[in-house]
Amino acid sequence: MRRFPGSIKTRVAAGATLSLISPKLSQPRCNAEEPIVGPVELGYASLVLRQEADYALPRLRLTARNDQPMTDEGVVRGLAVIAEVLQRKEPFTILWDVRSCCLPSRQQLRIGTDWARTHKPELDTYLAGIGILQSSRIVRAVANLVLRTTAQLTQSQH
């Protein structure tokens, strides 16, 4: 794990390039261009794909909040947004800002894992990196579980 100024902890999936992640990510840029996809409200979070001036690739940013519970329908809708981004057939990065979030249920984790397995070829081709902003040990444990599971899916199919 690499520590950035301001004590922001960032985890990057295996194979991702750290230069895609910046400490500037904790605050959205005011001069960012218009959204490419979204913003899409999921209840428990919002998703938006933007090309920001400081970054080479568009970034899909999920900003979680804990004022509404995560639902299966919201998870499916969020995955549909990611599928829409994959349909662009262009490289991008993902930033999960989960400093304020509700934890997913086992069923929701299963929905995500099944979706990742189905979309593995597109994810391998177009997803260039994953960054996670978190501030909770519990959230970190869940994020690590998701990253490990995703990595195992990738390795088991080679």
C-alpha positions as CSV (number, residue, x, y, z in Angstrom):
1,M,0.0,0.0,0.0
2,R,1.3,3.4,-0.9
3,R,0.5,6.5,1.3
4,F,-0.2,9.8,-0.3
5,P,-0.1,13.2,1.3
6,G,-3.1,13.9,3.5
7,S,-3.2,10.2,4.7
8,I,-5.4,9.1,1.9
9,K,-4.9,5.3,1.6
10,T,-5.2,3.9,-1.9
11,R,-5.3,0.3,-3.0
12,V,-4.7,-0.5,-6.6
13,A,-5.6,-3.8,-8.3
14,A,-2.9,-6.0,-9.5
15,G,-1.4,-4.8,-12.8
16,A,-2.7,-1.2,-12.4
17,T,-0.3,1.7,-12.8
18,L,0.0,3.9,-9.7
19,S,0.5,7.0,-11.9
20,L,-3.2,6.8,-12.7
21,I,-4.0,7.6,-9.1
22,S,-3.4,11.0,-7.6
23,P,-3.8,12.6,-4.1
24,K,-5.9,15.3,-5.9
25,L,-8.8,12.7,-6.1
26,S,-10.3,13.5,-2.7
27,Q,-11.9,16.6,-4.2
28,P,-13.7,16.7,-7.6
29,R,-12.1,19.1,-9.9
30,C,-14.1,22.2,-10.6
31,N,-12.8,22.5,-14.2
32,A,-13.6,19.0,-15.2
33,E,-15.2,18.6,-18.6
34,E,-18.8,17.6,-19.0
35,P,-19.6,14.1,-18.0
36,I,-19.2,11.4,-20.6
37,V,-21.6,9.1,-18.8
38,G,-23.9,10.1,-16.0
39,P,-24.1,11.3,-13.4
40,V,-26.3,8.4,-12.4
41,E,-27.9,8.3,-8.9
42,L,-28.1,4.8,-7.4
43,G,-29.5,5.8,-4.0
44,Y,-26.5,4.7,-2.0
45,A,-24.0,6.3,-4.4
46,S,-23.6,8.2,-7.6
47,L,-21.6,7.2,-10.7
48,V,-20.1,9.6,-13.3
49,L,-17.5,9.1,-16.1
50,R,-15.4,12.2,-16.8
51,Q,-12.3,13.0,-18.7
52,E,-10.4,15.3,-16.2
53,A,-7.6,17.5,-17.4
54,D,-4.9,16.1,-15.2
55,Y,-5.5,12.5,-16.2
56,A,-4.7,10.6,-19.4
57,L,-7.8,8.3,-19.2
58,P,-11.4,9.0,-18.3
59,R,-12.3,8.1,-14.8
60,L,-15.5,6.4,-13.6
61,R,-16.0,7.7,-10.1
62,L,-18.4,6.1,-7.6
63,T,-19.1,8.4,-4.7
64,A,-20.8,6.4,-1.9
65,R,-23.0,7.9,0.8
66,N,-24.5,6.2,3.9
67,D,-27.8,8.0,4.0
68,Q,-29.6,5.2,2.0
69,P,-29.1,1.4,2.2
70,M,-27.5,-0.4,-0.7
71,T,-30.1,-2.4,-2.6
72,D,-29.8,-5.3,-5.1
73,E,-31.5,-3.2,-7.7
74,G,-29.1,-0.3,-7.1
75,V,-26.1,-2.7,-7.5
76,V,-27.5,-4.0,-10.7
77,R,-28.1,-0.5,-12.0
78,G,-24.5,0.5,-11.1
79,L,-23.2,-2.5,-12.9
80,A,-25.3,-1.5,-16.0
81,V,-23.6,1.9,-15.9
82,I,-20.2,0.1,-15.9
83,A,-21.4,-2.0,-18.8
84,E,-22.3,1.2,-20.7
85,V,-18.8,2.5,-20.1
86,L,-17.3,-0.8,-21.3
87,Q,-19.5,-0.5,-24.5
88,R,-17.5,2.6,-25.4
89,K,-14.5,0.2,-26.0
90,E,-12.0,2.8,-24.7
91,P,-9.6,2.5,-21.7
92,F,-10.7,4.0,-18.4
93,T,-10.0,3.9,-14.7
94,I,-12.3,3.5,-11.7
95,L,-12.2,5.4,-8.5
96,W,-14.4,4.0,-5.7
97,D,-14.8,6.8,-3.0
98,V,-16.3,4.6,-0.2
99,R,-15.4,6.8,2.7
100,S,-19.1,7.1,3.4
101,C,-20.9,4.0,2.5
102,C,-23.1,1.1,3.4
103,L,-21.6,-2.3,3.3
104,P,-22.9,-4.7,0.6
105,S,-24.7,-7.9,1.5
106,R,-23.4,-11.3,0.5
107,Q,-26.0,-11.4,-2.2
108,Q,-24.8,-8.0,-3.6
109,L,-21.2,-9.2,-3.5
110,R,-22.4,-12.3,-5.4
111,I,-24.2,-10.1,-8.0
112,G,-21.0,-8.2,-8.5
113,T,-18.8,-11.3,-8.7
114,D,-21.1,-12.9,-11.2
115,W,-21.2,-9.7,-13.3
116,A,-17.4,-9.4,-13.3
117,R,-17.0,-13.1,-14.4
118,T,-19.4,-12.4,-17.3
119,H,-17.7,-9.2,-18.3
120,K,-14.1,-10.4,-17.7
121,P,-12.9,-10.0,-21.3
122,E,-14.1,-6.4,-21.5
123,L,-12.7,-5.6,-18.1
124,D,-9.3,-7.0,-18.9
125,T,-9.2,-5.0,-22.1
126,Y,-10.5,-1.6,-21.1
127,L,-10.2,-1.2,-17.3
128,A,-6.7,0.3,-16.8
129,G,-6.8,0.7,-13.0
130,I,-8.8,0.8,-9.8
131,G,-8.4,3.2,-6.9
132,I,-10.2,3.0,-3.6
133,L,-10.6,5.8,-1.2
134,Q,-11.7,4.5,2.2
135,S,-11.4,5.4,5.8
136,S,-12.8,2.3,7.6
137,R,-11.1,-1.0,8.5
138,I,-14.3,-2.8,7.8
139,V,-14.7,-1.2,4.3
140,R,-11.0,-1.9,3.6
141,A,-11.6,-5.6,4.5
142,V,-14.6,-5.8,2.1
143,A,-12.7,-3.9,-0.6
144,N,-9.7,-6.3,-0.3
145,L,-12.1,-9.3,-0.5
146,V,-13.6,-7.9,-3.7
147,L,-10.2,-7.2,-5.2
148,R,-8.9,-10.7,-4.2
149,T,-12.0,-12.4,-5.6
150,T,-11.7,-10.4,-8.8
151,A,-8.0,-11.3,-9.1
152,Q,-8.8,-15.0,-8.5
153,L,-11.4,-14.9,-11.3
154,T,-8.8,-13.5,-13.6
155,Q,-6.1,-16.0,-12.7
156,S,-8.5,-19.0,-12.7
157,Q,-9.5,-18.5,-16.3
158,H,-6.0,-18.3,-17.8
